[in-house]
Amino acid sequence: MVAVLRFTTHFVAQHIEQQYAVALDKLTLYKFASDPGAPCLVSVRGLTAVHKLGVDDWGCNCEFASAMLLPCRHVIAYRIHAKLPGPVIPLSRIDRR
């Protein structure tokens, strides 16, 4: 969260921290699948819903990401699951505020 606080507000960092905590909590519940028709999309299936995230811009169609325009738990969980290089929170999704 220190990296996030360097260029944004405490309000934003608090919301991202909550999403990070939920991502860690639900990581084993999520099922990830690449979309064969769209290689830049990944489906994230939880217990009750399926969300689509874009690996090109790290956007997601969930309510949190759509409303707040911030990285959500689905993106964070996928980045942890896929063991992608770099930070698990895609800083490129956070506008300077």
Secondary structure in CASP SS format (residue, H / E / C, confidence):
PFRMAT SS
TARGET T0000
AUTHOR 0000-0000-0000
METHOD secondary structure of the structure
MODEL  1
M C 1.00
V H 1.00
A H 1.00
V H 1.00
L H 1.00
R C 1.00
F C 1.00
T C 1.00
T C 1.00
H H 1.00
F H 1.00
V H 1.00
A H 1.00
Q H 1.00
H H 1.00
I H 1.00
E H 1.00
Q H 1.00
Q H 1.00
Y H 1.00
A H 1.00
V H 1.00
A H 1.00
L H 1.00
D H 1.00
K H 1.00
L C 1.00
T C 1.00
L C 1.00
Y C 1.00
K E 1.00
F E 1.00
A E 1.00
S E 1.00
D E 1.00
P C 1.00
G C 1.00
A E 1.00
P E 1.00
C E 1.00
L E 1.00
V E 1.00
S E 1.00
V E 1.00
R E 1.00
G C 1.00
L C 1.00
T C 1.00
A C 1.00
V E 1.00
H E 1.00
K E 1.00
L E 1.00
G E 1.00
V C 1.00
D C 1.00
D C 1.00
W C 1.00
G C 1.00
C E 1.00
N C 1.00
C C 1.00
E H 1.00
F H 1.00
A H 1.00
S H 1.00
A H 1.00
M H 1.00
L C 1.00
L C 1.00
P C 1.00
C C 1.00
R H 1.00
H H 1.00
V H 1.00
I H 1.00
A H 1.00
Y H 1.00
R H 1.00
I H 1.00
H H 1.00
A C 1.00
K C 1.00
L C 1.00
P C 1.00
G C 1.00
P C 1.00
V C 1.00
I C 1.00
P C 1.00
L H 1.00
S H 1.00
R H 1.00
I C 1.00
D C 1.00
R C 1.00
R C 1.00
END
